[in-house]
């Protein structure tokens, strides 16, 4: 990987054309990757081919954390990462991981595409990570191999894989489960061998990872709606002219709208595939899970008192 990144950093200008190298960890079948391809297409069109994107999917350039670090030092121009991963670099993104923060998909994107969401995107600039737009990453829900989760009580004593993110860990523990941070690449085997009893993720990821083969219960409690974020390194952003910045931002915004459509189509297809393969899709009473997770919100506000007004503003919007 080091040799490839060295090569990338030396070829950002090709005969007067600026090339933006974008690495991410998702497979090419994923709806977020399709959104990125739309970003690539629209930017090429708007710039008349003078600003182009070369995409490296499938974690070719490293994990989400690794590619963010490459952006910070200027070895890579852009990436797509989960807001949960980004929160380890830019604290304001922690807010978007609060369980049951958003009442609906409409509420979520009215916040993300409004002043609050734009403000959070801009906060990353002081850490050399400028947010361009949000992509829909759906809602995360629990899936398990042996025991169905119908109420929070069913989580008791179950080892549930989570991202290495304190909010996710606290949430699962608050509901009675045993949060187990684990690399996503190791998860299939971990469920298969009983190292963990299950995990939590959105429907397209549940299916694209083939976890439906070994997890026969999927509970749509929709406990968190953490978006993905399209990020550009400020070291690359500052090399763009004023007009090029407009093209990049406009292309990002257009790709965000297109990606929502790709996402909705993928969710419907993923649920269909899961059911066809014998997965029981459970629709629980979400308020029971939301009630259990209230302590996580209270703990977050105590830890980050400066963010309390933003949390209240989101809830009241």
C-alpha positions as YAML, in Angstrom:
chain: A
units: angstrom
residues:
- id: 1
  name: UNK
  ca: [0.00, 0.00, 0.00]
- id: 2
  name: UNK
  ca: [2.82, 2.40, 0.82]
- id: 3
  name: UNK
  ca: [4.22, 2.23, -2.71]
- id: 4
  name: UNK
  ca: [0.78, 2.86, -4.19]
- id: 5
  name: UNK
  ca: [0.16, 5.88, -1.98]
- id: 6
  name: UNK
  ca: [3.62, 7.24, -2.87]
- id: 7
  name: UNK
  ca: [2.61, 6.94, -6.50]
- id: 8
  name: UNK
  ca: [-0.70, 8.68, -5.88]
- id: 9
  name: UNK
  ca: [0.86, 11.68, -4.21]
- id: 10
  name: UNK
  ca: [3.12, 12.27, -7.20]
- id: 11
  name: UNK
  ca: [0.48, 12.28, -9.94]
- id: 12
  name: UNK
  ca: [-2.27, 14.66, -8.88]
- id: 13
  name: UNK
  ca: [-1.66, 16.81, -11.95]
- id: 14
  name: UNK
  ca: [-1.70, 15.21, -15.34]
- id: 15
  name: UNK
  ca: [-1.23, 17.51, -18.31]
- id: 16
  name: UNK
  ca: [-3.21, 20.38, -16.81]
- id: 17
  name: UNK
  ca: [-5.91, 18.10, -15.42]
- id: 18
  name: UNK
  ca: [-6.24, 17.84, -11.65]
- id: 19
  name: UNK
  ca: [-6.89, 14.29, -10.50]
- id: 20
  name: UNK
  ca: [-8.58, 13.68, -7.17]
- id: 21
  name: UNK
  ca: [-7.72, 10.23, -5.79]
- id: 22
  name: UNK
  ca: [-10.52, 8.86, -3.63]
- id: 23
  name: UNK
  ca: [-10.18, 5.69, -1.56]
- id: 24
  name: UNK
  ca: [-12.91, 3.94, 0.44]
- id: 25
  name: UNK
  ca: [-13.56, 0.54, 2.01]
- id: 26
  name: UNK
  ca: [-16.88, -0.46, 0.45]
- id: 27
  name: UNK
  ca: [-17.49, -3.01, -2.34]
- id: 28
  name: UNK
  ca: [-18.36, -1.76, -5.81]
- id: 29
  name: UNK
  ca: [-21.90, -3.13, -5.53]
- id: 30
  name: UNK
  ca: [-22.65, -0.86, -2.56]
- id: 31
  name: UNK
  ca: [-25.09, 2.08, -3.03]
- id: 32
  name: UNK
  ca: [-22.59, 4.49, -1.46]
- id: 33
  name: UNK
  ca: [-20.01, 3.50, -4.09]
- id: 34
  name: UNK
  ca: [-22.65, 4.23, -6.73]
- id: 35
  name: UNK
  ca: [-23.07, 7.67, -5.17]
- id: 36
  name: UNK
  ca: [-19.34, 8.23, -5.43]
- id: 37
  name: UNK
  ca: [-19.44, 7.25, -9.11]
- id: 38
  name: UNK
  ca: [-22.13, 9.91, -9.57]
- id: 39
  name: UNK
  ca: [-19.80, 12.42, -7.88]
- id: 40
  name: UNK
  ca: [-17.11, 11.36, -10.34]
- id: 41
  name: UNK
  ca: [-19.45, 11.71, -13.35]
- id: 42
  name: UNK
  ca: [-20.93, 15.09, -12.38]
- id: 43
  name: UNK
  ca: [-17.55, 16.64, -11.53]
- id: 44
  name: UNK
  ca: [-16.10, 15.51, -14.85]
- id: 45
  name: UNK
  ca: [-19.10, 17.06, -16.63]
- id: 46
  name: UNK
  ca: [-19.07, 20.35, -14.71]
- id: 47
  name: UNK
  ca: [-15.32, 20.86, -15.07]
- id: 48
  name: UNK
  ca: [-15.17, 19.83, -18.72]
- id: 49
  name: UNK
  ca: [-12.78, 17.07, -17.71]
- id: 50
  name: UNK
  ca: [-10.27, 19.42, -16.05]
- id: 51
  name: UNK
  ca: [-10.96, 18.01, -12.55]
- id: 52
  name: UNK
  ca: [-11.31, 14.24, -12.43]
- id: 53
  name: UNK
  ca: [-11.69, 11.53, -9.79]
- id: 54
  name: UNK
  ca: [-10.00, 8.16, -9.67]
- id: 55
  name: UNK
  ca: [-11.75, 5.82, -7.25]
- id: 56
  name: UNK
  ca: [-10.08, 3.04, -5.23]
- id: 57
  name: UNK
  ca: [-12.83, 0.95, -3.55]
- id: 58
  name: UNK
  ca: [-12.62, -2.27, -1.50]
- id: 59
  name: UNK
  ca: [-10.17, -0.85, 1.08]
- id: 60
  name: UNK
  ca: [-7.36, -0.93, -1.50]
- id: 61
  name: UNK
  ca: [-5.73, 2.01, 0.25]
- id: 62
  name: UNK
  ca: [-6.45, 0.92, 3.81]
- id: 63
  name: UNK
  ca: [-9.10, 1.12, 6.52]
- id: 64
  name: UNK
  ca: [-11.27, 4.16, 7.12]
- id: 65
  name: UNK
  ca: [-8.93, 5.45, 9.80]
- id: 66
  name: UNK
  ca: [-5.89, 4.89, 7.60]
- id: 67
  name: UNK
  ca: [-7.32, 6.77, 4.63]
- id: 68
  name: UNK
  ca: [-8.29, 9.71, 6.86]
- id: 69
  name: UNK
  ca: [-4.69, 9.89, 8.02]
- id: 70
  name: UNK
  ca: [-3.57, 9.86, 4.38]
- id: 71
  name: UNK
  ca: [-5.86, 12.84, 3.73]
- id: 72
  name: UNK
  ca: [-4.39, 14.72, 6.67]
- id: 73
  name: UNK
  ca: [-0.84, 14.44, 5.33]
- id: 74
  name: UNK
  ca: [-1.86, 15.14, 1.74]
- id: 75
  name: UNK
  ca: [-1.07, 11.70, 0.27]
- id: 76
  name: UNK
  ca: [-4.71, 11.16, -0.72]
- id: 77
  name: UNK
  ca: [-7.29, 13.72, -1.79]
- id: 78
  name: UNK
  ca: [-10.64, 12.31, -0.67]
- id: 79
  name: UNK
  ca: [-12.54, 9.49, 0.95]
- id: 80
  name: UNK
  ca: [-15.91, 8.30, 2.17]
- id: 81
  name: UNK
  ca: [-16.07, 7.28, 5.81]
- id: 82
  name: UNK
  ca: [-18.68, 6.70, 8.46]
- id: 83
  name: UNK
  ca: [-19.38, 9.68, 10.69]
- id: 84
  name: UNK
  ca: [-18.63, 7.28, 13.57]
- id: 85
  name: UNK
  ca: [-15.03, 6.85, 12.37]
- id: 86
  name: UNK
  ca: [-14.74, 10.56, 11.65]
- id: 87
  name: UNK
  ca: [-15.80, 11.38, 15.22]
- id: 88
  name: UNK
  ca: [-12.41, 10.07, 16.39]
- id: 89
  name: UNK
  ca: [-10.86, 12.99, 14.48]
- id: 90
  name: UNK
  ca: [-13.61, 15.64, 14.67]
- id: 91
  name: UNK
  ca: [-15.57, 15.53, 17.97]
- id: 92
  name: UNK
  ca: [-18.75, 17.15, 16.59]
- id: 93
  name: UNK
  ca: [-19.50, 14.03, 14.54]
- id: 94
  name: UNK
  ca: [-20.16, 12.19, 17.82]
- id: 95
  name: UNK
  ca: [-23.52, 13.97, 17.89]
- id: 96
  name: UNK
  ca: [-24.75, 12.09, 14.81]
- id: 97
  name: UNK
  ca: [-24.24, 8.74, 16.55]
- id: 98
  name: UNK
  ca: [-26.69, 9.42, 19.38]
- id: 99
  name: UNK
  ca: [-29.28, 6.61, 19.47]
- id: 100
  name: UNK
  ca: [-32.74, 7.57, 18.24]
- id: 101
  name: UNK
  ca: [-31.63, 11.15, 17.59]
- id: 102
  name: UNK
  ca: [-33.69, 11.40, 14.41]
- id: 103
  name: UNK
  ca: [-37.45, 10.85, 14.29]
- id: 104
  name: UNK
  ca: [-37.50, 9.88, 10.63]
- id: 105
  name: UNK
  ca: [-35.47, 9.91, 7.44]
- id: 106
  name: UNK
  ca: [-37.02, 13.28, 6.56]
- id: 107
  name: UNK
  ca: [-36.00, 14.72, 9.93]
- id: 108
  name: UNK
  ca: [-32.47, 13.35, 9.57]
- id: 109
  name: UNK
  ca: [-31.78, 14.97, 6.21]
- id: 110
  name: UNK
  ca: [-33.47, 18.24, 7.11]
- id: 111
  name: UNK
  ca: [-30.85, 18.43, 9.88]
- id: 112
  name: UNK
  ca: [-27.90, 17.18, 7.81]
- id: 113
  name: UNK
  ca: [-28.62, 19.42, 4.83]
- id: 114
  name: UNK
  ca: [-29.46, 22.42, 7.01]
- id: 115
  name: UNK
  ca: [-27.28, 24.74, 9.04]
- id: 116
  name: UNK
  ca: [-26.43, 22.19, 11.74]
- id: 117
  name: UNK
  ca: [-25.20, 19.58, 9.27]
- id: 118
  name: UNK
  ca: [-23.22, 22.10, 7.23]
- id: 119
  name: UNK
  ca: [-21.60, 23.47, 10.39]
- id: 120
  name: UNK
  ca: [-20.43, 19.99, 11.39]
- id: 121
  name: UNK
  ca: [-18.97, 19.40, 7.91]
- id: 122
  name: UNK
  ca: [-16.95, 22.61, 8.23]
- id: 123
  name: UNK
  ca: [-15.64, 21.73, 11.71]
- id: 124
  name: UNK
  ca: [-13.35, 19.14, 10.17]
- id: 125
  name: UNK
  ca: [-11.26, 21.76, 8.35]
- id: 126
  name: UNK
  ca: [-9.17, 22.51, 11.44]
- id: 127
  name: UNK
  ca: [-8.22, 18.83, 11.43]
- id: 128
  name: UNK
  ca: [-7.41, 18.94, 7.66]
- id: 129
  name: UNK
  ca: [-10.62, 17.00, 6.87]
- id: 130
  name: UNK
  ca: [-13.24, 19.09, 5.11]
- id: 131
  name: UNK
  ca: [-16.68, 17.50, 4.80]
- id: 132
  name: UNK
  ca: [-18.38, 17.93, 1.43]
- id: 133
  name: UNK
  ca: [-21.73, 16.18, 1.93]
- id: 134
  name: UNK
  ca: [-23.51, 13.33, 3.67]
- id: 135
  name: UNK
  ca: [-24.50, 10.01, 2.15]
- id: 136
  name: UNK
  ca: [-27.39, 7.94, 3.44]
- id: 137
  name: UNK
  ca: [-26.08, 4.94, 5.36]
- id: 138
  name: UNK
  ca: [-29.51, 3.94, 6.60]
- id: 139
  name: UNK
  ca: [-30.29, 2.83, 10.11]
- id: 140
  name: UNK
  ca: [-28.33, 0.24, 12.02]
- id: 141
  name: UNK
  ca: [-30.25, -2.70, 13.49]
- id: 142
  name: UNK
  ca: [-29.39, -5.91, 15.35]
- id: 143
  name: UNK
  ca: [-28.88, -9.30, 13.76]
- id: 144
  name: UNK
  ca: [-28.13, -12.56, 15.54]
- id: 145
  name: UNK
  ca: [-27.31, -16.15, 14.72]
- id: 146
  name: UNK
  ca: [-29.20, -18.19, 17.32]
- id: 147
  name: UNK
  ca: [-31.54, -16.05, 19.42]
- id: 148
  name: UNK
  ca: [-34.11, -13.59, 18.10]
- id: 149
  name: UNK
  ca: [-34.16, -10.08, 19.58]
- id: 150
  name: UNK
  ca: [-37.74, -8.89, 20.04]
- id: 151
  name: UNK
  ca: [-37.27, -6.67, 23.11]
- id: 152
  name: UNK
  ca: [-34.19, -5.15, 24.80]
- id: 153
  name: UNK
  ca: [-34.36, -7.95, 27.39]
- id: 154
  name: UNK
  ca: [-33.45, -10.43, 24.65]
- id: 155
  name: UNK
  ca: [-30.05, -8.76, 24.34]
- id: 156
  name: UNK
  ca: [-29.06, -9.80, 27.85]
- id: 157
  name: UNK
  ca: [-25.74, -11.71, 27.89]
- id: 158
  name: UNK
  ca: [-25.45, -11.60, 24.07]
- id: 159
  name: UNK
  ca: [-22.06, -10.57, 22.67]
- id: 160
  name: UNK
  ca: [-22.79, -8.01, 19.93]
- id: 161
  name: UNK
  ca: [-20.08, -6.79, 17.61]
- id: 162
  name: UNK
  ca: [-19.88, -3.00, 17.35]
- id: 163
  name: UNK
  ca: [-17.56, -0.52, 15.70]
- id: 164
  name: UNK
  ca: [-14.70, 0.68, 17.90]
- id: 165
  name: UNK
  ca: [-16.75, 3.71, 18.87]
- id: 166
  name: UNK
  ca: [-17.66, 4.61, 22.44]
- id: 167
  name: UNK
  ca: [-21.21, 5.67, 21.59]
- id: 168
  name: UNK
  ca: [-21.97, 2.31, 19.98]
- id: 169
  name: UNK
  ca: [-20.37, 0.44, 22.89]
- id: 170
  name: UNK
  ca: [-22.38, 2.39, 25.47]
- id: 171
  name: UNK
  ca: [-25.60, 1.91, 23.52]
- id: 172
  name: UNK
  ca: [-25.39, -1.88, 23.33]
- id: 173
  name: UNK
  ca: [-24.35, -2.12, 26.99]
- id: 174
  name: UNK
  ca: [-27.24, 0.15, 28.04]
- id: 175
  name: UNK
  ca: [-29.68, -2.27, 26.43]
- id: 176
  name: UNK
  ca: [-28.23, -5.22, 28.34]
- id: 177
  name: UNK
  ca: [-25.98, -6.66, 25.66]
- id: 178
  name: UNK
  ca: [-22.22, -7.12, 25.82]
- id: 179
  name: UNK
  ca: [-20.65, -4.77, 23.26]
- id: 180
  name: UNK
  ca: [-17.68, -6.37, 21.52]
- id: 181
  name: UNK
  ca: [-15.54, -4.14, 19.26]
- id: 182
  name: UNK
  ca: [-14.17, -6.19, 16.40]
- id: 183
  name: UNK
  ca: [-12.76, -5.61, 12.94]
- id: 184
  name: UNK
  ca: [-15.49, -5.82, 10.29]
- id: 185
  name: UNK
  ca: [-13.29, -8.07, 8.17]
- id: 186
  name: UNK
  ca: [-13.21, -10.64, 11.00]
- id: 187
  name: UNK
  ca: [-16.93, -10.56, 11.71]
- id: 188
  name: UNK
  ca: [-18.21, -13.32, 9.43]
- id: 189
  name: UNK
  ca: [-15.87, -15.87, 11.00]
- id: 190
  name: UNK
  ca: [-16.54, -14.52, 14.50]
- id: 191
  name: UNK
  ca: [-20.30, -15.08, 14.13]
- id: 192
  name: UNK
  ca: [-19.77, -18.45, 12.46]
- id: 193
  name: UNK
  ca: [-17.53, -19.66, 15.29]
- id: 194
  name: UNK
  ca: [-19.64, -18.18, 18.08]
- id: 195
  name: UNK
  ca: [-17.05, -15.62, 19.17]
- id: 196
  name: UNK
  ca: [-19.92, -13.12, 19.01]
- id: 197
  name: UNK
  ca: [-23.66, -13.80, 18.96]
- id: 198
  name: UNK
  ca: [-24.45, -11.10, 16.44]
- id: 199
  name: UNK
  ca: [-23.81, -7.58, 15.24]
- id: 200
  name: UNK
  ca: [-25.62, -4.44, 14.11]
- id: 201
  name: UNK
  ca: [-25.68, -2.80, 10.73]
- id: 202
  name: UNK
  ca: [-27.93, -1.59, 7.91]
- id: 203
  name: UNK
  ca: [-29.67, -3.97, 5.45]
- id: 204
  name: UNK
  ca: [-27.34, -3.42, 2.43]
- id: 205
  name: UNK
  ca: [-24.26, -4.13, 4.57]
- id: 206
  name: UNK
  ca: [-25.97, -7.14, 6.18]
- id: 207
  name: UNK
  ca: [-26.49, -8.65, 2.72]
- id: 208
  name: UNK
  ca: [-23.34, -7.49, 0.89]
- id: 209
  name: UNK
  ca: [-21.20, -8.98, 3.68]
- id: 210
  name: UNK
  ca: [-23.09, -12.30, 3.35]
- id: 211
  name: UNK
  ca: [-23.84, -12.17, 7.07]
- id: 212
  name: UNK
  ca: [-27.40, -13.29, 6.26]
- id: 213
  name: UNK
  ca: [-25.92, -16.75, 5.61]
- id: 214
  name: UNK
  ca: [-25.05, -17.19, 9.29]
- id: 215
  name: UNK
  ca: [-27.46, -14.79, 11.03]
- id: 216
  name: UNK
  ca: [-31.06, -15.92, 10.81]
- id: 217
  name: UNK
  ca: [-32.70, -13.10, 12.80]
- id: 218
  name: UNK
  ca: [-32.70, -9.43, 11.79]
- id: 219
  name: UNK
  ca: [-34.44, -7.02, 14.17]
- id: 220
  name: UNK
  ca: [-35.25, -3.64, 12.62]
- id: 221
  name: UNK
  ca: [-34.99, -1.60, 15.82]
- id: 222
  name: UNK
  ca: [-33.14, 1.13, 13.86]
- id: 223
  name: UNK
  ca: [-31.22, 2.34, 16.92]
- id: 224
  name: UNK
  ca: [-28.88, 4.72, 15.12]
- id: 225
  name: UNK
  ca: [-28.77, 6.48, 11.77]
- id: 226
  name: UNK
  ca: [-25.11, 7.38, 11.39]
- id: 227
  name: UNK
  ca: [-24.51, 8.88, 7.93]
- id: 228
  name: UNK
  ca: [-21.49, 8.43, 5.74]
- id: 229
  name: UNK
  ca: [-19.48, 11.53, 4.94]
- id: 230
  name: UNK
  ca: [-17.70, 12.49, 1.73]
- id: 231
  name: UNK
  ca: [-14.47, 14.14, 2.88]
- id: 232
  name: UNK
  ca: [-11.73, 16.03, 1.05]
- id: 233
  name: UNK
  ca: [-8.35, 16.77, 2.58]
- id: 234
  name: UNK
  ca: [-7.75, 20.48, 3.08]
- id: 235
  name: UNK
  ca: [-4.24, 20.09, 1.65]
- id: 236
  name: UNK
  ca: [-5.86, 19.17, -1.68]
- id: 237
  name: UNK
  ca: [-8.82, 21.56, -1.32]
- id: 238
  name: UNK
  ca: [-6.50, 24.53, -0.93]
- id: 239
  name: UNK
  ca: [-4.84, 23.67, -4.25]
- id: 240
  name: UNK
  ca: [-8.14, 24.19, -6.08]
- id: 241
  name: UNK
  ca: [-9.16, 27.46, -7.67]
- id: 242
  name: UNK
  ca: [-12.35, 29.19, -6.53]
- id: 243
  name: UNK
  ca: [-14.19, 27.86, -9.58]
- id: 244
  name: UNK
  ca: [-12.89, 24.31, -9.05]
- id: 245
  name: UNK
  ca: [-14.11, 24.41, -5.44]
- id: 246
  name: UNK
  ca: [-17.59, 25.32, -6.67]
- id: 247
  name: UNK
  ca: [-17.55, 22.41, -9.14]
- id: 248
  name: UNK
  ca: [-16.42, 19.95, -6.47]
- id: 249
  name: UNK
  ca: [-19.02, 21.10, -3.93]
- id: 250
  name: UNK
  ca: [-21.86, 21.17, -6.45]
- id: 251
  name: UNK
  ca: [-20.94, 17.70, -7.72]
- id: 252
  name: UNK
  ca: [-20.87, 16.40, -4.15]
- id: 253
  name: UNK
  ca: [-24.32, 17.87, -3.45]
- id: 254
  name: UNK
  ca: [-25.80, 16.34, -6.60]
- id: 255
  name: UNK
  ca: [-24.26, 12.96, -5.82]
- id: 256
  name: UNK
  ca: [-25.77, 13.07, -2.33]
- id: 257
  name: UNK
  ca: [-29.29, 13.38, -3.76]
- id: 258
  name: UNK
  ca: [-28.71, 10.59, -6.29]
- id: 259
  name: UNK
  ca: [-27.23, 8.34, -3.62]
- id: 260
  name: UNK
  ca: [-30.42, 8.52, -1.53]
- id: 261
  name: UNK
  ca: [-32.30, 6.88, -4.40]
- id: 262
  name: UNK
  ca: [-29.63, 4.19, -4.78]
- id: 263
  name: UNK
  ca: [-29.82, 3.58, -1.04]
- id: 264
  name: UNK
  ca: [-33.59, 3.14, -0.88]
- id: 265
  name: UNK
  ca: [-33.52, 0.73, -3.80]
- id: 266
  name: UNK
  ca: [-30.74, -1.25, -2.13]
- id: 267
  name: UNK
  ca: [-32.59, -1.49, 1.21]
- id: 268
  name: UNK
  ca: [-35.68, -2.93, -0.48]
- id: 269
  name: UNK
  ca: [-33.60, -5.43, -2.44]
- id: 270
  name: UNK
  ca: [-31.53, -6.40, 0.60]
- id: 271
  name: UNK
  ca: [-34.56, -7.14, 2.76]
- id: 272
  name: UNK
  ca: [-35.99, -9.25, -0.08]
- id: 273
  name: UNK
  ca: [-32.75, -11.24, -0.41]
- id: 274
  name: UNK
  ca: [-32.48, -11.78, 3.35]
- id: 275
  name: UNK
  ca: [-36.04, -13.10, 3.55]
- id: 276
  name: UNK
  ca: [-35.49, -15.37, 0.54]
- id: 277
  name: UNK
  ca: [-32.56, -16.95, 2.39]
- id: 278
  name: UNK
  ca: [-34.62, -17.72, 5.44]
- id: 279
  name: UNK
  ca: [-33.85, -14.71, 7.63]
- id: 280
  name: UNK
  ca: [-36.69, -13.76, 9.96]
- id: 281
  name: UNK
  ca: [-37.10, -9.97, 9.74]
- id: 282
  name: UNK
  ca: [-38.54, -8.70, 13.01]
- id: 283
  name: UNK
  ca: [-40.30, -5.34, 13.45]
- id: 284
  name: UNK
  ca: [-40.06, -4.60, 17.20]
- id: 285
  name: UNK
  ca: [-41.53, -1.85, 19.33]
- id: 286
  name: UNK
  ca: [-38.75, 0.71, 18.89]
- id: 287
  name: UNK
  ca: [-39.81, 2.83, 21.85]
- id: 288
  name: UNK
  ca: [-38.67, 0.05, 24.21]
- id: 289
  name: UNK
  ca: [-35.14, 0.23, 22.80]
- id: 290
  name: UNK
  ca: [-35.17, 4.04, 22.76]
- id: 291
  name: UNK
  ca: [-36.15, 4.14, 26.44]
- id: 292
  name: UNK
  ca: [-33.24, 1.86, 27.39]
- id: 293
  name: UNK
  ca: [-30.75, 4.04, 25.52]
- id: 294
  name: UNK
  ca: [-31.71, 7.32, 27.22]
- id: 295
  name: UNK
  ca: [-28.80, 6.93, 29.64]
- id: 296
  name: UNK
  ca: [-26.41, 7.06, 26.67]
- id: 297
  name: UNK
  ca: [-27.77, 10.46, 25.64]
- id: 298
  name: UNK
  ca: [-27.53, 11.74, 29.22]
- id: 299
  name: UNK
  ca: [-23.96, 10.49, 29.51]
- id: 300
  name: UNK
  ca: [-23.01, 12.10, 26.21]
- id: 301
  name: UNK
  ca: [-24.37, 15.50, 27.22]
- id: 302
  name: UNK
  ca: [-22.42, 15.30, 30.50]
- id: 303
  name: UNK
  ca: [-19.21, 14.41, 28.66]
- id: 304
  name: UNK
  ca: [-19.70, 17.05, 25.95]
- id: 305
  name: UNK
  ca: [-21.71, 19.87, 27.59]
- id: 306
  name: UNK
  ca: [-20.85, 22.23, 24.73]
- id: 307
  name: UNK
  ca: [-22.81, 19.97, 22.36]
- id: 308
  name: UNK
  ca: [-25.99, 19.93, 24.48]
- id: 309
  name: UNK
  ca: [-27.56, 22.94, 22.70]
- id: 310
  name: UNK
  ca: [-26.98, 21.28, 19.31]
- id: 311
  name: UNK
  ca: [-28.58, 18.03, 20.50]
- id: 312
  name: UNK
  ca: [-31.61, 19.95, 21.79]
- id: 313
  name: UNK
  ca: [-31.83, 21.95, 18.59]
- id: 314
  name: UNK
  ca: [-31.87, 18.75, 16.52]
- id: 315
  name: UNK
  ca: [-34.55, 17.15, 18.68]
- id: 316
  name: UNK
  ca: [-36.74, 20.23, 18.50]
- id: 317
  name: UNK
  ca: [-36.31, 20.82, 14.77]
...
